Amino acid sequence: MPKPIPCPVIGVLSEMFPDHPYVEYLDGSTEPWTVNVICALVRALAPKLVLETGTFQARTTRRLQAAMGDDATLISLESYTEYWEKAVADCSDLDNVKILNVEAVQYLLNYEGPAFNFVFLDDDHGAEHVGMELDLLLRKEEPLMASHSIICVHDVNGIFGLKPVIEARGGFALNLPILHRSGGLGIIQCSP
């Protein structure tokens, strides 16, 4: 399984633009307006089991948890140990959140739990990697997605070229303002 490629931009943009109104998001966190859309979908869907890949600084993790019902569970996957350790500490007050230090494709290959109702993919943005994640989630035999569930993918517009990956699997891309190297949101609704 390939190791994730470190993002060389992390820490650079926030240092270059310390007075930017969204400085805390410049280094790669999902833009607040994109998270607003994701959380609106979570509120509308009322999922019981949510998966997030790429915990990073846990900003989206905390917002997802706040949008879920009290009887829902959020599993967040972070492959970088230093981000995982900080996220676990930052989210220790959240009872219904599990943050695991594992690579997403490896996790999905070995997953044996109940089907997910909502998934937010925001870890390794390579088209091949995202394609593998989607193919595992959308497989016909032993599906990992529940009926009428939703998969969202961050950074579909911009340098990563993920829009065709989403569209090839029946999804579409929202063109939202780009704050850093990429942005936008891909959405796939899973059939019954």
N, C-alpha and C positions, 0 to 999 in steps of 0.2 A: 504494500500500500504506500503510495507516495506521501512524503511529509509535506505539510503546508509550507508555502513560501512566505517568509517574513515580509511584512509591508514596510518598505524603507521610509515611507512618509510619516509614520506614527511619531508624534512629538515635534515634527518639523513645522507644520502649518500653525499649530497653536502658539509656538514660539515666535513665528514670523508675524502673526496677527493677534497679539494678546488682547487687543481692544475690540475684536470682532464680536458682534452681538451673539454669535453662535460658537464662540471659541471652544467650548467644551465638546463640540461635535466635529470640529475640523479634522481631527486625527483619524477619523474613520467610523465613529458611532453613527448609527442610522439617524438621518435628519428628523427633527421633531415633527415636521408635517407628515412625513412618511409614517412615523410611529402612530400619529393620530389616525391615519387611515387604517393601519393594522389593528389598532385597538378598537376602532369602530366596528370592524369586521368581527373581532373577538366578542365584543358585547352583543352584537346581533346574533352570532352563532351559538353563544353560550356553551363553548366546548368543555368537555370533561377532562380531556387529556391534550395538552399542548406541548409541542416540541419546538425548541429554538436551537439552531446551530450557530455557533460563534457568539459566545457570551460577551467577550471583549471586556468592556467596562461596566457591564450589567445595567446600562441605562434602559435599554429596551426590555430587558428581563424584568426590571421593576415595574415598568409601565404595563407589560403584558400581565403580570401578576395582579396589578390593580384593576385591570379590565376584566379579569376572569371572575367567575363566581367562587364563593368560599369552598364549594365542594369539588373544585377543579384542581388539577395537578399540572405543573409546568416542569418539564425536564429540559434543561439547557446544557448544551455540550460545548466545551472549550478545550481545544487541543494544546494550547500553549499554557504550560504549568504556571507561569507567573501571572497571567490573566486569570486563570482558574482560581488560584489561591486568593487573589484580591477579591474576586467576585463572590467566592464562598464567604469570606469575611464580611463583605458589604451587604450580603443578602441573608445573613444569619438570623435575622428577625422574621423571615418569611417561611412559615411552616409548610406551605404547599408548593415549594420550589426546591428542586433537586438539581444541583449543578455538578456535572460530571466532567472529569478530566479524560476525555477520549476523543478520538478522531471520528467525525460524523459517519463516513462511509463504513468504517469498521463497526461502529455501533449499530447501524442499520442492518448490516450483513448478519449480525448476531442477535438482533432484537426478537424477543419472543413474547412480548407483552400484548396488551390490548391495542386495538387500532387507534391511531391518532385522529383527533377531530380538527386540529388546526396545527399547521407547521409553518415556521418562519425560517427560511434558509438564508444565512448570512455569515457563513464561515469562509472556506476556500472558494474564491470567485472564478476559478478556472472553468471554462465551458465544459470540459470533459468531466471534471469533478462534480459540478452541479448536475450535469446529465446523469451521472451515476446515482447521485442522491435521488433525483426525480424518478429514475427508472426503478430503484428499489422501493420508493414510496408508492409508486403507481402500479406495481406489478399485479397481474391478474390473480395468480395463485398465491394464497396466503397474503392477502393485501395488508399493507401497513396503514392504510387510510380508511377511515370509516365512511359510510355513505354520506353524501352531502357535506363533506369536509372541504377545507380550503388549504391550499399551499400558497404561501407568499414567498417571493424571492427578491432580495434587495439588490440594488446596483445592476439592474438589467439594461440601463442606458449608459453609454459612456465607454470607457476603455476595455471593459471585459467582454463585450459582445454577447451578452446572455439573452437578449430579446429573441433571437431565432431558436434558442434552446427551449424557452418557455412556449413560444408559438408552436413549435413542433410537437408539443405535448398537449395541445388544445387550450393553452392559456393566452393571456394578452398582457401588454405592458402599459402601465400608467406613466405618462411623462410628467414627472414632478420636478421641481427645481433641484438642480444638482449643486451640492455644497462643496464637494471635494472632487475626486477624480471620476466618480461615477455616481449614479443615483437612479431614481425611478423604482417602480415596484411591479414585479410580475405576479400575476394572480392566476391560479389554476383551481377551478372548482371540480371536485371529484364527483363522478356520476354515482347514482345509487347502485 
